[in-house]
Amino acid sequence: MQNIGKKLSEKFTQETAEKIQAAAELAKETVSENTAKTILEELLELKTDSETICAAFLLQLLKNGKINAEDAAKKFGKSTTELAELVKKIQELPKKSTSDQKTEVLRKIMLSMSKDLRIIIISFADKIIELEEKPSKEAAKEASEIYSPLAHKLGMNRIKNIIENKSFEIQHPKEFKALEASIEESRESREKQVEIVKQILRDKLKSAGIEAEIYGRTKHLHSIWKKMQNKHKKLEEIYDLLAIRIITESVKECYQILGIVHEQWHPLSSEFNDYIAKPKPNLYQSLHTVIIGPNQKPIEIQIRTKEMHYIAETGIAAHWKYKKEQSDGEKLDKKLSWIKEAMEWMQDSEKAKEFLDSLKLDFFENEIFVFTPKGQAIELPEGATPIDFAFAVHSDLGFKIDKAIINGKAVPLDYKLQNGETVEIATSEKQQPKRQWLSFVKTSKASNKIRQALQIQAVTKKPAKIKQMAIKSISIKSAEDKTLKLSKCCKPVPGDEIMGFLTTKRKISVHRIDCPNAKASQGQRKIDVSWDIKGKGSFSVALKINAVEKPGLLSELLNVFAKFQARVSSANAKTTLNKMAECNFEIEIKNLKELEQIMEKVQAIKGVQTVSRS
């Protein structure tokens, strides 16, 4: 525990560090030294406060009758003891292996989180201790059905991996040992291959003046085993056993590094994912790409900032820390909207059961990727339908879905989507969600939205007429004007000819004059709009680039954007069957003139055939 003691003294005052060590030492009456060390290390990685760490150990003493609440409060403080006592009460529910019991455990944890987010951290620590000290298939099953998917949902990947691995070892000991031995046998050759790539990257990034940490990362055993089971593959067929992770300072450098990687090695276009532009629901952000490395073997490369890495590893704990350090919690509350939504569901025990089912639904299914007509990748569980796809893109699209077209062919709404398909949704204003949809949708988002809509339909009254705003014309002085909405369909920028329409939300929707949606809105009340941008500001614009595929293409494109200081907020690229590259970018620019200059420079790149706004 010497190294742990050093970490404690670096983070806490001497008095606080000694209190934490005292709690850990006392807990050894019920917890082994190795387990105590693991828990301490993980809680320190989460950067939790001293009360959380002490409460995690104090809980073990309270549960086993080694100390009473009164003595605990004297030794470790009232608030620390109350934290431990609250988790203890949650766990004092009758021990049954029924789904109702699991629902009630989850419901109590989630409701307690609304009072103090530290409750979930202590609950995870307690579950890890149980799996280590009192392993049983029942405990492992509960961990894999409740705690592992909840950790995933909260973005706490370190905790999720520990729980999944230990549950896997307890539930399937033979498979665990066999897989562990097989991976160890091939480790040396894989690490040599990765080391070559790492050294080349170090040299290239140094030449580019980019500072970054580069290291190898082994996928945990449960993840490998799950992939082998779902895809019916042998160990040697799983390409991402060992991956490379690059951690840098800024988002701009992430995209620059991506360009350098693709310039050096041939990427597998189908395996590129931009989770920076489109974060996962649990707030995870990173660029993922797969390159053909030495010996013609694929290697996965992940690129992210330091902040993204911390959030990817610790999830909600990072945001809880942020809220303590910042007086303005608005940014945090926006990021934790899922928690707020979950709290509402937890108030009702029947809805809580649906929530538990949705955890299993979302996180124990194999994942597929399908594409929008513009090439944006949408991640869904295997067996997902066009309705799931529509809700994943936007709730309004899900509510109004009328028909689905897959790769140019119409399919029924209960069709099971296949990996790599392109999905187009046709909508109808007359369409409303149907109860029948609940029998085949796969994602919790679709299921929850449909249920909410069905409840609303049952009580909806005829809406009152909206008072029209007395507006004849308006000048756009900023992209942040709250009375305006620059339409996402055509993304107008200063210099574009534009037109405005008064929406039912009493806002003005601004379109480019050549936008098809603007022409379709002619029945709405038209408002004269004009540009009057005087100060600095940036506007989002989407570019579609078709080019002959070649090494370094992405790097050349990113360099053009960098020269104009046009921030890349989204990037998506794929290769067609005829060896053409289709690249879609969303960039931030000042005005139409700058955009035209960028498009001109892009068009001048060798191999680029067309550049257009999309």
Secondary structure, 3 states (H helix, E strand, C coil): CHHHHHHHHHHCCHHHHHHHHHHHHHHCCCCCHHHHHHHHHHHHHCCCCHHHHHHHHHHHHHHCCCCCHHHHHHHHCHHHHHHHHHHHHHHCCCCCCCHHHHHHHHHHHHHHHCCCCHHHHHHHHHHHHHHHHCCCHHHHHHHHHHHHHHHHHCCCHHHHHHHHHHHHHHHCHHHHHHHHHHHHHHHHHHHHHHHHHHHHHHHHHHHCCCCCEEEEEECCHHHHHHHHHHHCCCHHHCCCCEEEEEEECCHHHHHHHHHHHHHHCCECHHHCEECCCCCCCCCCCCEEEEEECHHHCEEEEEEEEHHHHHHHHHCHHHHHHHHHHCCCCHHHHHHCHHHHHHHHHHCCHHHHHHHHHHHHHHHCCCEEEEECCCCCEEEEECCCCHHHHHHHHCHHHHHCEEEEEECCEEECCCCCCCCCCEEEEEECCCCCCCHHHHHCCCCHHHHHHHHHHHHHHHHCCCCCCCCCCCCCEEEECCCCCCCEEECCCCCCCCCCCEEEEECCCCCEEEEECCCHHHHHCCCCCEEEEEECCCCCCCEEEEEEEEEECCCCHHHHHHHHHHHCCCCEEEEEEEECCCCEEEEEEEEEECCHHHHHHHHHHHHCCCCEEEEEEC
